[in-house]
């Protein structure tokens, strides 16, 4: 059968349509479309989720916060341990002190060359513990009913403290020309005053007198404990 010109045109048009359809399909699979709907195969594909994740990596906030918290906790623990260690060291180095008593001291009594009619009492700490001499010594000559009065003007500004081997002093006025009721004493008893100021503490001491007898009258008085013999003999 011989093809007519009309039939040849139809076959050519059909073939062109098939070719155009094939090219459009290929463009949709490999390219992108512009605003007019025409496919431009030269444009790169839009970035996906994976690319965004690579551009914005995780900051590690959780791990950083945990590390800071641990550092803070370590600092607090270190500070607490240091404070406790300091307190323990302070307790170990703190000195143990006590009131001076006859058991831990040696008492001597000497005649003072100046002023006249004065005795000097010396109390030496013979223990290995620091002790305090409170107020003034309570003195009794022979069997006197009351203790020798204190010379209030001699009261020091601070309590006399004796380290082991150190000494404290007290001066004793025995008599004056104006005194009354004189008598000759042959013995002396010394009591240490309690910290409270009420009564004595510990057993008494019985130091020997520098000579026998010692004239005592109504002017008899004793100073508060002093840190030096010179201060004790000022009254």
C-alpha positions as CSV (number, residue, x, y, z in Angstrom):
1,X,0.0,0.0,0.0
2,X,1.4,3.3,-1.0
3,X,1.5,6.0,1.7
4,X,-0.2,9.2,0.9
5,X,1.3,12.6,1.9
6,X,-1.3,12.9,4.6
7,X,-0.4,9.7,6.3
8,X,3.3,10.5,6.2
9,X,2.7,13.8,8.0
10,X,0.7,12.1,10.8
11,X,3.5,9.6,11.4
12,X,6.1,12.4,11.6
13,X,4.0,14.4,14.1
14,X,3.5,11.3,16.2
15,X,7.2,10.6,16.3
16,X,8.0,14.2,17.3
17,X,5.4,14.0,20.2
18,X,7.0,10.8,21.5
19,X,10.5,12.3,21.4
20,X,9.4,15.5,23.2
21,X,7.7,13.4,26.0
22,X,10.8,11.3,26.5
23,X,13.0,14.4,26.8
24,X,10.6,16.0,29.4
25,X,10.7,12.8,31.5
26,X,14.5,12.8,31.6
27,X,14.7,16.4,32.6
28,X,12.3,15.9,35.6
29,X,14.5,13.1,36.9
30,X,17.8,15.0,36.8
31,X,17.2,18.7,37.2
32,X,15.1,21.4,38.9
33,X,12.3,23.6,37.6
34,X,12.2,27.4,37.5
35,X,9.3,29.7,38.0
36,X,7.9,28.9,34.5
37,X,8.0,25.2,35.1
38,X,11.0,24.7,32.6
39,X,13.5,22.2,33.9
40,X,17.1,23.5,34.4
41,X,19.4,20.5,34.7
42,X,22.4,22.7,35.5
43,X,21.1,23.7,39.1
44,X,22.4,21.6,42.0
45,X,19.9,19.7,44.2
46,X,18.5,21.5,47.3
47,X,20.5,20.6,50.5
48,X,18.9,17.9,52.6
49,X,18.7,17.2,56.3
50,X,22.0,15.4,56.4
51,X,23.9,18.5,55.0
52,X,22.2,20.7,57.6
53,X,23.3,18.5,60.4
54,X,26.9,18.5,59.2
55,X,26.8,22.4,59.1
56,X,25.4,22.6,62.7
57,X,27.2,20.0,64.8
58,X,26.0,19.3,68.4
59,X,27.6,21.7,71.0
60,X,27.9,19.1,73.8
61,X,26.1,21.3,76.3
62,X,25.1,18.4,78.6
63,X,28.7,17.1,79.0
64,X,30.1,20.6,79.6
65,X,27.5,21.3,82.3
66,X,28.3,18.0,84.0
67,X,32.0,18.8,84.0
68,X,31.4,22.2,85.5
69,X,29.2,20.7,88.2
70,X,31.9,18.2,89.1
71,X,34.6,20.8,89.3
72,X,32.4,22.9,91.6
73,X,31.8,19.9,93.8
74,X,35.5,19.1,94.0
75,X,36.3,22.7,95.0
76,X,33.7,22.6,97.8
77,X,35.0,19.2,99.0
78,X,38.6,20.5,99.0
79,X,37.6,23.7,100.9
80,X,35.8,21.7,103.6
81,X,38.7,19.3,104.0
82,X,41.1,22.2,104.3
83,X,39.0,23.9,107.0
84,X,38.6,20.7,109.0
85,X,42.4,20.0,108.8
86,X,43.1,23.6,110.1
87,X,40.6,23.1,113.0
88,X,42.3,19.8,114.0
89,X,45.7,21.4,113.9
90,X,44.5,24.3,116.1
91,X,43.2,21.9,118.6
92,X,46.5,20.0,118.7
93,X,48.6,23.2,119.1
94,X,46.3,24.8,121.7
95,X,48.1,25.1,125.1
96,X,46.6,23.3,128.1
97,X,46.5,25.6,131.1
98,X,45.4,25.3,134.7
99,X,45.4,27.1,138.0
100,X,48.7,27.1,139.9
101,X,48.6,24.9,142.9
102,X,51.1,23.7,145.6
103,X,51.5,20.4,143.8
104,X,53.0,22.1,140.7
105,X,54.9,24.9,142.2
106,X,57.8,25.6,144.6
107,X,57.4,28.5,147.0
108,X,60.2,30.4,148.7
109,X,60.1,33.3,151.1
110,X,63.1,35.7,151.5
111,X,63.8,38.8,153.5
112,X,63.7,41.9,151.3
113,X,66.5,44.4,152.0
114,X,64.3,47.2,150.7
115,X,61.9,48.4,151.7
116,X,62.3,47.4,155.3
117,X,59.9,45.1,157.1
118,X,59.0,43.3,153.8
119,X,59.1,39.7,152.7
120,X,59.3,38.5,149.1
121,X,57.3,35.4,148.1
122,X,58.4,33.6,145.0
123,X,56.3,30.9,143.3
124,X,58.0,28.9,140.5
125,X,56.1,26.6,138.2
126,X,57.7,23.2,138.5
127,X,55.2,21.4,136.3
128,X,55.1,20.8,132.5
129,X,51.8,22.7,132.2
130,X,51.2,26.5,132.0
131,X,49.5,27.8,135.1
132,X,47.8,31.0,136.2
133,X,48.3,32.8,139.5
134,X,44.9,34.3,140.3
135,X,44.5,37.4,142.5
136,X,46.8,37.3,145.6
137,X,48.1,34.5,147.8
138,X,46.0,33.8,150.9
139,X,48.5,33.9,153.8
140,X,48.1,32.9,157.4
141,X,50.9,33.4,160.0
142,X,50.9,30.9,162.7
143,X,47.3,30.2,163.8
144,X,45.7,33.5,162.7
145,X,42.0,33.4,162.3
146,X,41.8,35.4,159.1
147,X,44.0,35.7,156.0
148,X,46.4,38.6,155.5
149,X,44.6,41.6,153.7
150,X,45.3,42.3,150.0
151,X,46.8,45.6,148.9
152,X,44.2,46.5,146.3
153,X,46.4,49.2,144.7
154,X,48.8,46.5,143.6
155,X,46.2,44.7,141.4
156,X,47.8,44.1,138.0
157,X,46.0,44.6,134.6
158,X,46.2,40.9,133.7
159,X,46.5,37.6,135.5
160,X,50.0,36.4,136.0
161,X,50.7,33.4,133.8
162,X,53.6,31.0,134.4
163,X,55.1,28.9,131.7
164,X,57.0,25.9,133.0
165,X,60.1,27.2,134.9
166,X,58.8,30.7,135.2
167,X,58.1,32.5,138.5
168,X,55.6,35.0,140.0
169,X,56.0,37.3,143.0
170,X,54.2,38.8,145.9
171,X,55.4,41.3,148.5
172,X,54.4,41.1,152.2
173,X,54.4,44.1,154.5
174,X,55.0,42.6,157.9
175,X,54.8,45.6,160.2
176,X,55.1,49.4,160.6
177,X,55.9,51.7,163.5
178,X,52.3,52.7,163.6
179,X,51.0,49.1,163.7
180,X,49.1,47.6,166.7
181,X,48.8,44.2,168.2
182,X,52.3,43.0,167.3
183,X,53.2,39.3,167.7
184,X,56.1,37.1,166.6
185,X,55.2,34.5,164.0
186,X,57.2,31.3,163.4
187,X,55.3,29.7,160.5
188,X,53.5,30.6,157.3
189,X,50.7,28.9,155.3
190,X,50.0,29.9,151.7
191,X,46.8,29.1,149.8
192,X,46.4,29.7,146.0
193,X,43.3,31.7,145.1
194,X,40.6,30.0,143.0
195,X,39.9,31.4,139.5
196,X,36.4,32.4,140.7
197,X,37.8,34.5,143.4
198,X,35.9,32.5,146.0
199,X,38.2,30.6,148.3
200,X,41.3,28.7,147.5
201,X,42.2,25.8,145.2
202,X,44.3,22.8,145.9
203,X,46.3,21.9,149.0
204,X,48.2,24.6,151.0
205,X,51.9,25.3,150.8
206,X,54.1,25.7,153.9
207,X,57.2,27.7,152.9
208,X,59.9,28.3,155.5
209,X,60.3,31.8,156.9
210,X,63.7,33.5,156.3
211,X,64.2,34.0,160.0
212,X,62.5,33.0,163.2
213,X,60.5,34.8,164.5
214,X,59.0,37.4,162.2
215,X,57.4,40.4,163.8
216,X,53.7,40.8,162.6
217,X,51.3,43.6,163.5
218,X,47.9,45.1,162.3
219,X,49.5,46.7,159.2
220,X,50.4,43.3,157.8
221,X,49.3,43.1,154.1
222,X,50.2,41.3,150.8
223,X,50.3,42.4,147.2
224,X,48.6,40.7,144.3
225,X,50.8,38.3,142.2
226,X,53.2,40.2,140.0
227,X,55.5,39.2,137.1
228,X,58.6,40.7,138.8
229,X,60.1,41.1,142.2
230,X,60.5,44.8,141.7
231,X,56.8,45.2,141.1
232,X,56.0,43.1,144.2
233,X,58.1,45.3,146.5
234,X,56.6,48.7,145.4
235,X,54.1,48.7,148.2
